[in-house]
Amino acid sequence: MIGTLVNTAAIILGGFIGMIFKKNLPEKYVNIYFQAIGIFTIMLGVKMGFGMNNPLIVVLSLACGGLCGEYLKLEERTENLSNKFKRVLHAKNEQFTEGFITATLLFCMGSMSVIGAIEEGFGRTSDILLTKSIMDGFSAILLASAFGSSVLFASISVLLYQGIITLFVYLFARDIPNEYIVAITAVGGILLIGLGINILKIKNLKIVNLLPSLVFICLFLFVYRFLVTLQY
């Protein structure tokens, strides 16, 4: 888990640097930055989404994932957790929760997170996550300059998300078909499109409630592959 640990440290370091810059950064520069990052996030999501091979399964996964997330009140629980962090830190930033959710999704939804964690789980290489660490470190500087200390807590999300994938692969997975990675990336791309819409303040979408879609896409793809195998 060297790559994940370095990735976590890079986000924390970048977050602290960004918090220093935050004191001297005019609001107009913060606004234009978010316009740029919002547009970029949408375009990144579109690129990731174009890789989908089974659109019907992706749509079904998003629908079921959204219903599951709504039932479990994931968005509400995440906001409550973020507010607890905010109270502990005595933070006065009104965008604390938004910053935590935005940073977490940006750092975790990319294909590099999944592929890099899987590569580490197989004991092959940490290069992907080390490269991602550099990218996330610079992103954390910009995000923390706008959202403040909430970005630091996104490092916990990265540590848990990538760490769990790495541990699961190390313990249980002998080989993971590329089809699963492509499907997870496609769903993650769609979630990033929604995140970009939120960043641009076009509409407030409950992206956190859609996160179970990442589990459903694997489940439905497994069933689909099993049914195809039965035909032959």
CORRAKA-V590447 format. One line per field, one symbol per residue. phi: phi as a letter, one per 40 degrees, with the letter a starting at -180 (. if undefined). psi: psi as a letter, one per 40 degrees, with the letter a starting at -180 (. if undefined). A space follows every 10 residues. Layout:
# CORRAKA-V590447
phi = ???
psi = ???
This chain:
# CORRAKA-V590447
phi = .cccccdccc cccccccccc cdcbcccccc cccccccccc cccccccccc ccbbdccccc cccccccccc ccfccccccc ccccdccccf cbcccdcccc cccccccbcc ccccccccdc ccgcabdccc cccccccccc cccccbcgcc cccccccccc cccccccccc cbccabdcdc cccccccccc ccdccccccc fcaccccccc dddccccccc cccccccccc cb
psi = fddddddddd dddddddddd dddehidddd dddddddddd ddddddddde ehdgdddddd dddddddddd defddddddd ddddddddef ieheeddddd ddddddddei dddddddddd defciedddd dddddddddd ddddedeaed ddeddddddd dddddddddd ddhdhhiddd dddddddddd ddddddddde fdigigddee dedddddddd dddddddddd d.
